[in-house]
Amino acid sequence: IFVVGIGFFSLCFLMTSLGGQFSAKRPRDSPFTVRAEVFGGQESRGVLRKISDMLEVIMKRMDALSKLGNTTDTHRLDELSSALDRIQPIGLVERIQAIAQNMSDMAVRVEQILQRSIASNRVRDGALGLCEIPKDPRYPNCPSKMDWMRARWTSDPCYAFYGVDGSDCSFLVYLSEVEWFCPPLAWRNQTATPTLKPPPKRQAVFQSDIGTLLEQVGTGKESLSFMKRRIRRLAAQWASAARRLDDKLRSHWREQKRILVHVGFLTEESGDVFSPKVLKGGPLGEMVQWADILTALHVLGHNLKISVSLKELHGFLGVPPGRGSCPLTGPLPFDLIYTDYHGLQQMKQHMGLSLRKHKCHIRVIDTFGTEPAYNHEEYATLHGYRTNWGYWNLHGQQYMTMFPHTPDNSFMGFVAEELDETERLNIQRNKVNNMAVVYGKEANMWKVS
């Protein structure tokens, strides 16, 4: 009976220890702490099998003992005592406790995963009110922008790219650090993203070799081939003009600018109606001007990038993945951007708020110019001047024309070829006084209305 009592007490002790280890938590452990302990592996599984065998044998012996009643069966008692002796190896209790501890840690990990996936807003935002919408008169649009983000943050993958996950905290971080509608958050590490220093200034040096320029212009379109032919034909005159200008400036120090040229009307997304007509009498004036702009910037020694597709535009500007609702991934990497109305519309669609921020860096190549009445969005809307090409609210001098139509815009122009002596003589010899030229781009221009 004494041996049976010891066995029963041992069983109770083991069961109590296991239950306590599975249910208790250590005070120092947070419900969100991930522990990096290693489970017992094969050894733990072997001990678990021993525990299972032990409990099965004890239960069988206890069942047999209960059937004895008040009778004395020395043989049965000896069997139970022998069984208890066999199933208590040295260190078994310690191993059981270690396994229970590992099971407790595993339960903590499962709880952490559940806490992250369920009620994520409350868990991440915390109970201290860190992610409440700030009431700052300097940022009056913060509350409305928060409401917009709550309703539509899944409308563009770019928000998730910047870390937005549907919680108020992620909204505030985005609106204060990526955009600028909410004030900086006091609990955020403001030194995590150090302020980038501008690149060092470099001297612009005249260039007479056009090889690298021709490579940048690219191939695959008849319009590009036309521009490259013009660049090659005038290469010697460009080099001569560069030498004369260099002598005139007397090697004066000039800063090299980082310049992006995005020819929007040649992109496939805009339709590119010019390329198929290059060899069929189509309009060439725009391509003449763009070829001359590219060559002038190259010869003057600036750091030039050329884009004739949206893919190239995205890569040069640092457009985040998505539908264009978010700002660029970093500072604008250019001092100037030359484009046209097609390119301006494309940048609006893919640069998000960055276009508004960097508008002053843009120069629009505008063949016939844009008068102020069409440029000012509010005035154009109120007075019926709104068109597909106006209302950008740029400074009037940012529009650069082919001919000097108006002083409201800047005059860019194009290159007029210099004739050698032989060509001049031929022109003088064949010149007549009563000749005129009438030019029309399309056949419908010659129709009598």
Secondary structure as a PSIPRED ss2 file (coil, helix, strand):
# PSIPRED VFORMAT (PSIPRED V4.0)

   1 I C   1.000  0.000  0.000
   2 F H   0.000  1.000  0.000
   3 V H   0.000  1.000  0.000
   4 V H   0.000  1.000  0.000
   5 G H   0.000  1.000  0.000
   6 I H   0.000  1.000  0.000
   7 G H   0.000  1.000  0.000
   8 F H   0.000  1.000  0.000
   9 F H   0.000  1.000  0.000
  10 S H   0.000  1.000  0.000
  11 L H   0.000  1.000  0.000
  12 C H   0.000  1.000  0.000
  13 F H   0.000  1.000  0.000
  14 L H   0.000  1.000  0.000
  15 M H   0.000  1.000  0.000
  16 T H   0.000  1.000  0.000
  17 S H   0.000  1.000  0.000
  18 L H   0.000  1.000  0.000
  19 G H   0.000  1.000  0.000
  20 G H   0.000  1.000  0.000
  21 Q H   0.000  1.000  0.000
  22 F H   0.000  1.000  0.000
  23 S H   0.000  1.000  0.000
  24 A C   1.000  0.000  0.000
  25 K C   1.000  0.000  0.000
  26 R C   1.000  0.000  0.000
  27 P C   1.000  0.000  0.000
  28 R C   1.000  0.000  0.000
  29 D C   1.000  0.000  0.000
  30 S C   1.000  0.000  0.000
  31 P C   1.000  0.000  0.000
  32 F C   1.000  0.000  0.000
  33 T C   1.000  0.000  0.000
  34 V C   1.000  0.000  0.000
  35 R C   1.000  0.000  0.000
  36 A C   1.000  0.000  0.000
  37 E C   1.000  0.000  0.000
  38 V C   1.000  0.000  0.000
  39 F C   1.000  0.000  0.000
  40 G C   1.000  0.000  0.000
  41 G H   0.000  1.000  0.000
  42 Q H   0.000  1.000  0.000
  43 E H   0.000  1.000  0.000
  44 S H   0.000  1.000  0.000
  45 R H   0.000  1.000  0.000
  46 G H   0.000  1.000  0.000
  47 V H   0.000  1.000  0.000
  48 L H   0.000  1.000  0.000
  49 R H   0.000  1.000  0.000
  50 K H   0.000  1.000  0.000
  51 I H   0.000  1.000  0.000
  52 S H   0.000  1.000  0.000
  53 D H   0.000  1.000  0.000
  54 M H   0.000  1.000  0.000
  55 L H   0.000  1.000  0.000
  56 E H   0.000  1.000  0.000
  57 V H   0.000  1.000  0.000
  58 I H   0.000  1.000  0.000
  59 M H   0.000  1.000  0.000
  60 K H   0.000  1.000  0.000
  61 R H   0.000  1.000  0.000
  62 M H   0.000  1.000  0.000
  63 D H   0.000  1.000  0.000
  64 A H   0.000  1.000  0.000
  65 L H   0.000  1.000  0.000
  66 S H   0.000  1.000  0.000
  67 K H   0.000  1.000  0.000
  68 L H   0.000  1.000  0.000
  69 G C   1.000  0.000  0.000
  70 N C   1.000  0.000  0.000
  71 T C   1.000  0.000  0.000
  72 T C   1.000  0.000  0.000
  73 D C   1.000  0.000  0.000
  74 T H   0.000  1.000  0.000
  75 H H   0.000  1.000  0.000
  76 R H   0.000  1.000  0.000
  77 L H   0.000  1.000  0.000
  78 D H   0.000  1.000  0.000
  79 E H   0.000  1.000  0.000
  80 L H   0.000  1.000  0.000
  81 S H   0.000  1.000  0.000
  82 S H   0.000  1.000  0.000
  83 A H   0.000  1.000  0.000
  84 L H   0.000  1.000  0.000
  85 D H   0.000  1.000  0.000
  86 R H   0.000  1.000  0.000
  87 I C   1.000  0.000  0.000
  88 Q C   1.000  0.000  0.000
  89 P C   1.000  0.000  0.000
  90 I C   1.000  0.000  0.000
  91 G C   1.000  0.000  0.000
  92 L H   0.000  1.000  0.000
  93 V H   0.000  1.000  0.000
  94 E H   0.000  1.000  0.000
  95 R H   0.000  1.000  0.000
  96 I H   0.000  1.000  0.000
  97 Q H   0.000  1.000  0.000
  98 A H   0.000  1.000  0.000
  99 I H   0.000  1.000  0.000
 100 A H   0.000  1.000  0.000
 101 Q H   0.000  1.000  0.000
 102 N H   0.000  1.000  0.000
 103 M H   0.000  1.000  0.000
 104 S H   0.000  1.000  0.000
 105 D H   0.000  1.000  0.000
 106 M H   0.000  1.000  0.000
 107 A H   0.000  1.000  0.000
 108 V H   0.000  1.000  0.000
 109 R H   0.000  1.000  0.000
 110 V H   0.000  1.000  0.000
 111 E H   0.000  1.000  0.000
 112 Q H   0.000  1.000  0.000
 113 I H   0.000  1.000  0.000
 114 L H   0.000  1.000  0.000
 115 Q H   0.000  1.000  0.000
 116 R H   0.000  1.000  0.000
 117 S H   0.000  1.000  0.000
 118 I C   1.000  0.000  0.000
 119 A C   1.000  0.000  0.000
 120 S H   0.000  1.000  0.000
 121 N H   0.000  1.000  0.000
 122 R H   0.000  1.000  0.000
 123 V H   0.000  1.000  0.000
 124 R H   0.000  1.000  0.000
 125 D H   0.000  1.000  0.000
 126 G C   1.000  0.000  0.000
 127 A C   1.000  0.000  0.000
 128 L C   1.000  0.000  0.000
 129 G C   1.000  0.000  0.000
 130 L C   1.000  0.000  0.000
 131 C C   1.000  0.000  0.000
 132 E C   1.000  0.000  0.000
 133 I C   1.000  0.000  0.000
 134 P C   1.000  0.000  0.000
 135 K C   1.000  0.000  0.000
 136 D C   1.000  0.000  0.000
 137 P C   1.000  0.000  0.000
 138 R C   1.000  0.000  0.000
 139 Y C   1.000  0.000  0.000
 140 P C   1.000  0.000  0.000
 141 N C   1.000  0.000  0.000
 142 C H   0.000  1.000  0.000
 143 P H   0.000  1.000  0.000
 144 S H   0.000  1.000  0.000
 145 K H   0.000  1.000  0.000
 146 M H   0.000  1.000  0.000
 147 D H   0.000  1.000  0.000
 148 W H   0.000  1.000  0.000
 149 M H   0.000  1.000  0.000
 150 R H   0.000  1.000  0.000
 151 A H   0.000  1.000  0.000
 152 R H   0.000  1.000  0.000
 153 W H   0.000  1.000  0.000
 154 T H   0.000  1.000  0.000
 155 S H   0.000  1.000  0.000
 156 D C   1.000  0.000  0.000
 157 P H   0.000  1.000  0.000
 158 C H   0.000  1.000  0.000
 159 Y H   0.000  1.000  0.000
 160 A H   0.000  1.000  0.000
 161 F H   0.000  1.000  0.000
 162 Y C   1.000  0.000  0.000
 163 G C   1.000  0.000  0.000
 164 V C   1.000  0.000  0.000
 165 D C   1.000  0.000  0.000
 166 G C   1.000  0.000  0.000
 167 S C   1.000  0.000  0.000
 168 D H   0.000  1.000  0.000
 169 C H   0.000  1.000  0.000
 170 S H   0.000  1.000  0.000
 171 F H   0.000  1.000  0.000
 172 L H   0.000  1.000  0.000
 173 V H   0.000  1.000  0.000
 174 Y H   0.000  1.000  0.000
 175 L H   0.000  1.000  0.000
 176 S H   0.000  1.000  0.000
 177 E H   0.000  1.000  0.000
 178 V H   0.000  1.000  0.000
 179 E C   1.000  0.000  0.000
 180 W C   1.000  0.000  0.000
 181 F C   1.000  0.000  0.000
 182 C C   1.000  0.000  0.000
 183 P C   1.000  0.000  0.000
 184 P C   1.000  0.000  0.000
 185 L C   1.000  0.000  0.000
 186 A C   1.000  0.000  0.000
 187 W C   1.000  0.000  0.000
 188 R C   1.000  0.000  0.000
 189 N C   1.000  0.000  0.000
 190 Q C   1.000  0.000  0.000
 191 T C   1.000  0.000  0.000
 192 A C   1.000  0.000  0.000
 193 T C   1.000  0.000  0.000
 194 P C   1.000  0.000  0.000
 195 T C   1.000  0.000  0.000
 196 L C   1.000  0.000  0.000
 197 K C   1.000  0.000  0.000
 198 P C   1.000  0.000  0.000
 199 P C   1.000  0.000  0.000
 200 P C   1.000  0.000  0.000
 201 K C   1.000  0.000  0.000
 202 R C   1.000  0.000  0.000
 203 Q E   0.000  0.000  1.000
 204 A C   1.000  0.000  0.000
 205 V C   1.000  0.000  0.000
 206 F C   1.000  0.000  0.000
 207 Q C   1.000  0.000  0.000
 208 S C   1.000  0.000  0.000
 209 D C   1.000  0.000  0.000
 210 I C   1.000  0.000  0.000
 211 G H   0.000  1.000  0.000
 212 T H   0.000  1.000  0.000
 213 L H   0.000  1.000  0.000
 214 L H   0.000  1.000  0.000
 215 E H   0.000  1.000  0.000
 216 Q H   0.000  1.000  0.000
 217 V H   0.000  1.000  0.000
 218 G C   1.000  0.000  0.000
 219 T C   1.000  0.000  0.000
 220 G C   1.000  0.000  0.000
 221 K C   1.000  0.000  0.000
 222 E H   0.000  1.000  0.000
 223 S H   0.000  1.000  0.000
 224 L H   0.000  1.000  0.000
 225 S H   0.000  1.000  0.000
 226 F H   0.000  1.000  0.000
 227 M H   0.000  1.000  0.000
 228 K H   0.000  1.000  0.000
 229 R H   0.000  1.000  0.000
 230 R H   0.000  1.000  0.000
 231 I H   0.000  1.000  0.000
 232 R H   0.000  1.000  0.000
 233 R H   0.000  1.000  0.000
 234 L C   1.000  0.000  0.000
 235 A H   0.000  1.000  0.000
 236 A H   0.000  1.000  0.000
 237 Q H   0.000  1.000  0.000
 238 W H   0.000  1.000  0.000
 239 A H   0.000  1.000  0.000
 240 S H   0.000  1.000  0.000
 241 A H   0.000  1.000  0.000
 242 A H   0.000  1.000  0.000
 243 R H   0.000  1.000  0.000
 244 R H   0.000  1.000  0.000
 245 L H   0.000  1.000  0.000
 246 D H   0.000  1.000  0.000
 247 D H   0.000  1.000  0.000
 248 K H   0.000  1.000  0.000
 249 L H   0.000  1.000  0.000
 250 R C   1.000  0.000  0.000
 251 S C   1.000  0.000  0.000
 252 H C   1.000  0.000  0.000
 253 W C   1.000  0.000  0.000
 254 R C   1.000  0.000  0.000
 255 E E   0.000  0.000  1.000
 256 Q C   1.000  0.000  0.000
 257 K C   1.000  0.000  0.000
 258 R E   0.000  0.000  1.000
 259 I E   0.000  0.000  1.000
 260 L E   0.000  0.000  1.000
 261 V E   0.000  0.000  1.000
 262 H E   0.000  0.000  1.000
 263 V C   1.000  0.000  0.000
 264 G H   0.000  1.000  0.000
 265 F H   0.000  1.000  0.000
 266 L H   0.000  1.000  0.000
 267 T C   1.000  0.000  0.000
 268 E H   0.000  1.000  0.000
 269 E H   0.000  1.000  0.000
 270 S H   0.000  1.000  0.000
 271 G C   1.000  0.000  0.000
 272 D C   1.000  0.000  0.000
 273 V C   1.000  0.000  0.000
 274 F C   1.000  0.000  0.000
 275 S H   0.000  1.000  0.000
 276 P H   0.000  1.000  0.000
 277 K H   0.000  1.000  0.000
 278 V H   0.000  1.000  0.000
 279 L H   0.000  1.000  0.000
 280 K H   0.000  1.000  0.000
 281 G C   1.000  0.000  0.000
 282 G C   1.000  0.000  0.000
 283 P C   1.000  0.000  0.000
 284 L C   1.000  0.000  0.000
 285 G H   0.000  1.000  0.000
 286 E H   0.000  1.000  0.000
 287 M H   0.000  1.000  0.000
 288 V H   0.000  1.000  0.000
 289 Q H   0.000  1.000  0.000
 290 W H   0.000  1.000  0.000
 291 A H   0.000  1.000  0.000
 292 D H   0.000  1.000  0.000
 293 I H   0.000  1.000  0.000
 294 L H   0.000  1.000  0.000
 295 T H   0.000  1.000  0.000
 296 A H   0.000  1.000  0.000
 297 L H   0.000  1.000  0.000
 298 H H   0.000  1.000  0.000
 299 V H   0.000  1.000  0.000
 300 L C   1.000  0.000  0.000
 301 G C   1.000  0.000  0.000
 302 H C   1.000  0.000  0.000
 303 N E   0.000  0.000  1.000
 304 L E   0.000  0.000  1.000
 305 K E   0.000  0.000  1.000
 306 I E   0.000  0.000  1.000
 307 S E   0.000  0.000  1.000
 308 V C   1.000  0.000  0.000
 309 S C   1.000  0.000  0.000
 310 L H   0.000  1.000  0.000
 311 K H   0.000  1.000  0.000
 312 E H   0.000  1.000  0.000
 313 L H   0.000  1.000  0.000
 314 H H   0.000  1.000  0.000
 315 G H   0.000  1.000  0.000
 316 F H   0.000  1.000  0.000
 317 L H   0.000  1.000  0.000
 318 G C   1.000  0.000  0.000
 319 V C   1.000  0.000  0.000
 320 P C   1.000  0.000  0.000
 321 P C   1.000  0.000  0.000
 322 G C   1.000  0.000  0.000
 323 R C   1.000  0.000  0.000
 324 G C   1.000  0.000  0.000
 325 S C   1.000  0.000  0.000
 326 C C   1.000  0.000  0.000
 327 P C   1.000  0.000  0.000
 328 L C   1.000  0.000  0.000
 329 T C   1.000  0.000  0.000
 330 G C   1.000  0.000  0.000
 331 P C   1.000  0.000  0.000
 332 L C   1.000  0.000  0.000
 333 P C   1.000  0.000  0.000
 334 F C   1.000  0.000  0.000
 335 D C   1.000  0.000  0.000
 336 L E   0.000  0.000  1.000
 337 I E   0.000  0.000  1.000
 338 Y E   0.000  0.000  1.000
 339 T E   0.000  0.000  1.000
 340 D C   1.000  0.000  0.000
 341 Y H   0.000  1.000  0.000
 342 H H   0.000  1.000  0.000
 343 G H   0.000  1.000  0.000
 344 L H   0.000  1.000  0.000
 345 Q H   0.000  1.000  0.000
 346 Q H   0.000  1.000  0.000
 347 M H   0.000  1.000  0.000
 348 K H   0.000  1.000  0.000
 349 Q H   0.000  1.000  0.000
 350 H H   0.000  1.000  0.000
 351 M H   0.000  1.000  0.000
 352 G C   1.000  0.000  0.000
 353 L C   1.000  0.000  0.000
 354 S H   0.000  1.000  0.000
 355 L H   0.000  1.000  0.000
 356 R H   0.000  1.000  0.000
 357 K H   0.000  1.000  0.000
 358 H C   1.000  0.000  0.000
 359 K H   0.000  1.000  0.000
 360 C H   0.000  1.000  0.000
 361 H H   0.000  1.000  0.000
 362 I E   0.000  0.000  1.000
 363 R E   0.000  0.000  1.000
 364 V E   0.000  0.000  1.000
 365 I E   0.000  0.000  1.000
 366 D C   1.000  0.000  0.000
 367 T C   1.000  0.000  0.000
 368 F C   1.000  0.000  0.000
 369 G C   1.000  0.000  0.000
 370 T C   1.000  0.000  0.000
 371 E C   1.000  0.000  0.000
 372 P H   0.000  1.000  0.000
 373 A H   0.000  1.000  0.000
 374 Y H   0.000  1.000  0.000
 375 N H   0.000  1.000  0.000
 376 H C   1.000  0.000  0.000
 377 E H   0.000  1.000  0.000
 378 E H   0.000  1.000  0.000
 379 Y H   0.000  1.000  0.000
 380 A H   0.000  1.000  0.000
 381 T H   0.000  1.000  0.000
 382 L H   0.000  1.000  0.000
 383 H C   1.000  0.000  0.000
 384 G C   1.000  0.000  0.000
 385 Y C   1.000  0.000  0.000
 386 R C   1.000  0.000  0.000
 387 T C   1.000  0.000  0.000
 388 N C   1.000  0.000  0.000
 389 W C   1.000  0.000  0.000
 390 G C   1.000  0.000  0.000
 391 Y C   1.000  0.000  0.000
 392 W C   1.000  0.000  0.000
 393 N C   1.000  0.000  0.000
 394 L C   1.000  0.000  0.000
 395 H C   1.000  0.000  0.000
 396 G H   0.000  1.000  0.000
 397 Q H   0.000  1.000  0.000
 398 Q H   0.000  1.000  0.000
 399 Y E   0.000  0.000  1.000
 400 M E   0.000  0.000  1.000
 401 T E   0.000  0.000  1.000
 402 M C   1.000  0.000  0.000
 403 F C   1.000  0.000  0.000
 404 P C   1.000  0.000  0.000
 405 H C   1.000  0.000  0.000
 406 T C   1.000  0.000  0.000
 407 P C   1.000  0.000  0.000
 408 D C   1.000  0.000  0.000
 409 N C   1.000  0.000  0.000
 410 S E   0.000  0.000  1.000
 411 F E   0.000  0.000  1.000
 412 M C   1.000  0.000  0.000
 413 G C   1.000  0.000  0.000
 414 F C   1.000  0.000  0.000
 415 V C   1.000  0.000  0.000
 416 A C   1.000  0.000  0.000
 417 E C   1.000  0.000  0.000
 418 E C   1.000  0.000  0.000
 419 L C   1.000  0.000  0.000
 420 D C   1.000  0.000  0.000
 421 E H   0.000  1.000  0.000
 422 T H   0.000  1.000  0.000
 423 E H   0.000  1.000  0.000
 424 R H   0.000  1.000  0.000
 425 L H   0.000  1.000  0.000
 426 N H   0.000  1.000  0.000
 427 I H   0.000  1.000  0.000
 428 Q H   0.000  1.000  0.000
 429 R H   0.000  1.000  0.000
 430 N H   0.000  1.000  0.000
 431 K C   1.000  0.000  0.000
 432 V C   1.000  0.000  0.000
 433 N C   1.000  0.000  0.000
 434 N C   1.000  0.000  0.000
 435 M C   1.000  0.000  0.000
 436 A C   1.000  0.000  0.000
 437 V C   1.000  0.000  0.000
 438 V C   1.000  0.000  0.000
 439 Y C   1.000  0.000  0.000
 440 G C   1.000  0.000  0.000
 441 K C   1.000  0.000  0.000
 442 E C   1.000  0.000  0.000
 443 A H   0.000  1.000  0.000
 444 N H   0.000  1.000  0.000
 445 M H   0.000  1.000  0.000
 446 W H   0.000  1.000  0.000
 447 K C   1.000  0.000  0.000
 448 V C   1.000  0.000  0.000
 449 S C   1.000  0.000  0.000
